Amino acid sequence: MTADERGEGAVRASAVVRAALTELDLDWTETAPGLFGVTLPGTRKLTTECALQVGHHGLSVRAFVARNPDDDHERVYRWLLQKNLTLYGVAFAVDALGDVYLSGRVSLAAVSAAEVDRLLGAVAQTADDSFNTILELGFADSIRREWAWRRSRGESTANLAAFTHLDPGPTS
């Protein structure tokens, strides 16, 4: 798509996004004009991959948070919907496979370096802050099996520390 086909507003917004991502010192690529892949660092969720796309009327963001929960879908989805009431610029969404994403959109007129920073900050913080809760609600049985499997093989359980309350105890 040429610059003329994308429109002046989209070209300007793409330039703003490029400059903001460079200033934020994030790992990013521009895979097509106006389509940016960005890796956001985290603590609980070590990285969050997201896409920023500049369209004719707005800048959209979409970030993968977690795969389709193994257990208790209704409880997970209810929690996500309740969490949506407190979020800025993004909301939880579920795709056709049941995978959990964060999605948001701002108008082209609102695109500024500060708004890109704020939007990506909302994605990074929400994904990171929500990750363990989503895992606990939707993957509790898998976490219990992981505890038992690692213990039975003498493997480290260090990265399960946030889920000690799901530890089934020593295996014989």
C-alpha positions in Angstrom: 0.0 0.0 0.0 1.4 3.4 -1.0 1.6 6.4 1.2 -1.2 8.0 -0.9 -3.4 5.0 -0.4 -2.9 5.0 3.3 -3.6 8.7 3.7 -1.7 11.6 5.3 -3.0 10.9 8.8 -1.9 7.3 8.7 1.6 8.3 7.3 1.9 10.9 10.1 0.7 8.4 12.8 3.2 5.7 11.5 6.0 8.2 11.8 4.9 9.0 15.4 4.7 5.3 16.3 8.2 4.7 14.8 9.7 7.6 16.8 7.9 6.6 20.0 9.1 2.9 19.8 12.6 4.0 19.2 12.5 6.5 22.1 11.0 3.8 24.4 13.9 1.5 23.4 11.6 -1.5 22.8 12.3 -4.5 20.6 10.2 -3.8 17.5 9.9 -4.4 13.8 7.8 -2.8 11.1 6.6 -5.8 9.1 4.6 -3.8 6.6 3.8 0.0 6.3 2.0 0.9 9.5 2.2 -2.6 11.1 4.5 -2.9 14.0 5.4 -6.0 16.0 6.5 -5.0 19.6 7.9 -7.1 22.4 7.0 -5.7 25.8 9.0 -6.9 28.9 7.3 -8.1 32.0 7.9 -9.8 35.4 5.2 -12.4 35.8 4.6 -12.8 32.0 8.2 -12.4 30.9 7.3 -10.9 27.5 4.1 -9.8 25.8 4.1 -9.8 22.0 1.8 -7.2 20.5 0.9 -5.7 17.2 0.3 -2.0 16.6 -1.5 -1.3 13.3 -2.1 2.2 11.9 -5.3 2.2 9.8 -7.2 4.8 7.9 -9.0 6.0 11.1 -7.1 4.8 14.1 -4.2 3.0 15.8 -5.1 -0.5 17.0 -3.2 -2.7 19.4 -3.6 -6.4 19.9 -1.5 -8.5 22.3 -1.6 -12.2 23.1 -1.9 -12.9 26.9 -2.7 -16.6 27.4 -3.9 -19.6 25.5 -7.4 -21.1 25.8 -7.8 -22.1 29.5 -7.8 -25.8 30.2 -10.3 -25.5 33.1 -13.2 -23.3 34.4 -13.7 -21.2 31.3 -16.7 -19.4 32.7 -14.8 -18.3 35.8 -11.9 -17.1 33.7 -14.1 -15.2 31.2 -16.1 -13.6 34.1 -12.9 -12.4 35.7 -11.7 -11.0 32.4 -15.0 -9.1 31.8 -14.9 -7.7 35.4 -11.3 -6.6 34.9 -12.3 -4.8 31.7 -14.2 -2.3 33.8 -10.9 -1.0 35.3 -8.7 -0.8 32.2 -7.5 2.2 30.2 -7.4 2.0 26.4 -7.5 -1.8 26.2 -9.9 -4.6 27.0 -9.7 -8.4 27.2 -11.0 -10.3 24.2 -11.2 -14.0 23.3 -10.6 -15.3 19.8 -12.3 -18.2 18.0 -9.9 -20.6 19.6 -10.6 -19.3 23.1 -7.1 -17.7 23.4 -7.0 -14.5 25.5 -5.9 -11.2 24.1 -5.8 -7.5 25.0 -7.2 -5.3 22.3 -7.6 -1.5 21.9 -7.9 1.4 19.5 -7.4 5.1 19.5 -8.2 7.6 16.8 -5.5 8.8 14.5 -6.0 12.3 15.9 -5.0 11.0 19.3 -1.8 9.3 18.2 1.2 10.9 19.9 4.4 9.6 21.5 2.8 10.0 24.9 -0.3 8.1 23.8 1.7 5.2 22.3 3.7 5.0 25.5 0.5 5.1 27.6 -1.3 2.4 25.4 1.7 0.1 25.5 2.1 0.7 29.2 -1.5 -0.4 29.7 -0.9 -3.5 27.7 2.3 -4.4 29.5 1.0 -3.8 33.0 -2.4 -5.5 32.4 -0.8 -8.6 30.8 1.8 -8.8 33.5 -0.6 -8.1 36.5 -3.3 -10.5 35.1 -1.1 -13.4 34.0 -0.8 -15.4 37.3 -4.5 -14.9 38.0 -5.5 -16.2 34.5 -3.1 -19.2 35.0 -4.5 -19.9 38.4 -8.1 -19.8 37.3 -7.7 -21.5 34.0 -4.8 -23.9 34.5 -4.9 -25.0 38.2 -5.0 -28.7 37.4 -2.0 -28.4 34.9 -0.1 -26.4 37.6 -0.7 -29.2 40.1 0.5 -31.8 37.6 3.6 -29.7 36.9 4.4 -29.5 40.6 4.2 -33.3 40.9 6.1 -34.0 37.6 9.0 -31.7 38.5 9.2 -33.1 42.1 9.2 -36.7 40.9 12.2 -36.0 38.6 14.1 -33.7 41.0 13.5 -30.7 38.7 13.5 -27.1 39.9 10.2 -25.7 41.0 11.5 -22.2 41.3 9.2 -20.8 38.5 6.2 -22.3 40.2 6.8 -20.2 43.4 3.8 -18.0 42.7 1.6 -21.1 42.9 2.7 -22.7 46.1 -0.9 -22.9 47.2 -1.5 -25.3 44.3 1.4 -27.6 45.3 -0.1 -31.0 45.9 2.8 -31.9 48.2 5.5 -34.5 48.1 5.0 -37.5 45.8 5.9 -40.9 46.8 
